[in-house]
Amino acid sequence: MIGTLLVANRGEIACRVFRTCRELGIATVAVYSDADAGALHVREADAAVRLPGAAPAETYLRGDLVVKAALAAGADAVHPGYGFLSENAEFARAVLDAGLVWIGPPPEAIEAMASKTRAKELLGVEALVDVTEADLPVLVKAAAGGGGRGMRIVRELDSLEEELKAASAEAASAFGDGEVFVEPYVENGRHVEVQILADGAGTVWALGTRDCSLQRRHQKVIEESPAPGLAPELVDSLYERSVAAAKAVGYVGAGTVEFLVAGGRAHFLEMNTRLQVEHPVTEAVYGVDLVALQIAVAEGAPLPPEPPEASGHAIEARLYAEDPASAWTPQAGTLHALAFPSHVRVDTGYVSGDTIGVHYDAMLAKVVVHAATRPEAVRTLARALETARVHGPVTNRELLVGSLRHPEFGDPERLDTGFYDRNLDALTQAPPGAAHAAVAAALADAEERRGAYGPRGRFGGGWRNLASQDQAKAYGEHEVRYRPTRDGGYTVTAPEGIRVVAAAPDAVRLEVDGVVRRFEVTRYGGDDVVHVGAHRLDPVPRFPDPADQREPGSLLAPMPGTVVRVADGLAVGDPVTAGQPLLWLEAMKMEHRVIAPASGTLTALHAAPGRQVEVGALLAVVQQSVQPAQSVQSEAQEDKSV
């Protein structure tokens, strides 16, 4: 029996495994980089071992250090989580060679399936070798790992060589394996997968289907089980193929077989030889704990001949610290508040007050709902996200709510991986009620200043005389105009049609079209951002800081991160064309390509590979040939998160 277990991972998945370990009476060990010294998974573990450094290649990808940590802490088993070393056969062997229990499939099965090229060969699926115009579009993929890392859609043959090079570099950085391959790209199919679980006696369960079609940068955003709207005969075929694949390699443990479904046909994509991020929806539908079953199988316990019966529908949404309206740019900073209704499951590696760093992926939490039917689950999850307290950097919360309530998502016949290609612009518009939230923020600010400057305030009577003109406050695109009244209230003059019922520094009640609504207003010291209910509002300064003024064509870092690459041969004085890639910036496991905003001349270059930059740092300047240069432009590349 396992007594002490080390999780060779970080963040949410480490906390998830620890939770099951506590229920089973198993002691836990965390490993952590210097950047993660204060992380939640470290605080929750019974013991923790430092991995010096911050970059994954120095820490979580160092299998030798992880094995040493397990031995030093007295662990007798290692769970790899997902990402990092979870699909590394050599790491699995090192764990076993050290006399430790490996919570995963045999190394031979990992070798057979973790490499997508070898997995396709095993299942008789051929990769493209000599790509021609007739083959386009194609998809470049990393042979190892997953999570959207090292993936590129190629629509022009001339760009294939560059995308192969970029994908290989990403794969080598993320997984220590730069092998990539090319396969046909199926436009707007459905991403459907089957959860399998196998024991050492030859029993293999197929634990239902999952639909993971809503994706950005080839990484899943919303997942659900069962996959809705599939024909029964297609589901049976997916089960049969998945079980056969597992048996063909002597698979043991949890794994996932992924398919792209289009035109009623299922095309094999890959097999992930690990636990998936989206495993909670399967747990909810089947009433199982997959981590507990992984541990039991590793201890030699057999599975029952048949899996449990499925019940109801489950949906998971991934909450990210990122800005979908700005090329999915990841965000860093203090997470002031993170709280959800008690009736939903939340898997997270953060609590209120934690800092979101720049070294790892931007996922804050997975929010999961289980209900009797799909419409009930969708409604409950959307409302839970909408009413949650998520205060801090920009997140994709509004995008998730809008996605769940979108007519296309409500109709399984319209689900496919092109959802965000079609709908992102509409989903990233200002949410309903943002203008009213801005009014509430402005009045709460006025009340706070009134308390400070009024007759009994700490700064004394600044409010004795009423303002003769409207007071103005702007939040993003919303400008609010109001004036105090003699009875201590306020009249709102813009936007029109709003009556102020009551105002205080932390709550405002407004009447619009005969309906009174209450707005909770929250601020945090040292942060100008105002949170009004689910709205995050950035105040616009009345007088811009001269230090923020930049010459036209300045390219500024959209986030703190590391310059990983500068275009070959690029030098000051070179002519550049609009859209030309100039340099690549990496932060939170996502790569951003910074491009020339217009055709012109490169007049300054302050970026060099390995340089750490803060948000807003000047990277380069392009002097436009004809028109004034624009500010920085960047294109989000493939997510390298785990």
Sequence and secondary structure as in RCSB ss.txt:
>XXXX:A:sequence
MIGTLLVANRGEIACRVFRTCRELGIATVAVYSDADAGALHVREADAAVRLPGAAPAETYLRGDLVVKAALAAGA
DAVHPGYGFLSENAEFARAVLDAGLVWIGPPPEAIEAMASKTRAKELLGVEALVDVTEADLPVLVKAAAGGGGRG
MRIVRELDSLEEELKAASAEAASAFGDGEVFVEPYVENGRHVEVQILADGAGTVWALGTRDCSLQRRHQKVIEES
PAPGLAPELVDSLYERSVAAAKAVGYVGAGTVEFLVAGGRAHFLEMNTRLQVEHPVTEAVYGVDLVALQIAVAEG
APLPPEPPEASGHAIEARLYAEDPASAWTPQAGTLHALAFPSHVRVDTGYVSGDTIGVHYDAMLAKVVVHAATRP
EAVRTLARALETARVHGPVTNRELLVGSLRHPEFGDPERLDTGFYDRNLDALTQAPPGAAHAAVAAALADAEERR
GAYGPRGRFGGGWRNLASQDQAKAYGEHEVRYRPTRDGGYTVTAPEGIRVVAAAPDAVRLEVDGVVRRFEVTRYG
GDDVVHVGAHRLDPVPRFPDPADQREPGSLLAPMPGTVVRVADGLAVGDPVTAGQPLLWLEAMKMEHRVIAPASG
TLTALHAAPGRQVEVGALLAVVQQSVQPAQSVQSEAQEDKSV
>XXXX:A:secstr
   EEEESS HHHHHHHHHHHHHHT EEEEEEEGGGTT HHHHHSSEEEEESSSSGGGTTT HHHHHHHHHHTT 
SEEE  SSTTTT HHHHHHHHHTT EESS  HHHHHHHHSHHHHHHHTT   BSS  GGG SEEEEESS  TTTT
 EEE SGGGHHHHHHHHHHHHHHHHS   EEEEE  TT EEEEEEEEE TTS EEEEEEEEEEEEETTEEEEEEE
S TT  HHHHHHHHHHHHHHHHHTT  EEEEEEEEEETTEEEEEEEE S  TTHHHHHHHHT  HHHHHHHHHTT
    SS     SEEEEEEEESEEGGGTTEE  EE  EEE  TTSEEEES  TT EE SSS  EEEEEEEEESSHH
HHHHHHHHHHHHSEEESS  SHHHHHHHHTSHHHH GGG  TTHHHHHHHHHTS  TTHHHHHHHHHHHHHHHHH
HHHSTTSTT  TTSS  SS EEEEETTEEEEEEE TTS EEEEESSSEEEEEEETTEEEEEETTEEEEEEEEEET
TEEEEEETTEEE B  SS  GGG   TTEEE SSSEEEEEE TT  TT EE TT EEEEEEETTEEEEEE SSSE
EEEEE   TT EE TT EEEEEEESSS     EEEEEEE   
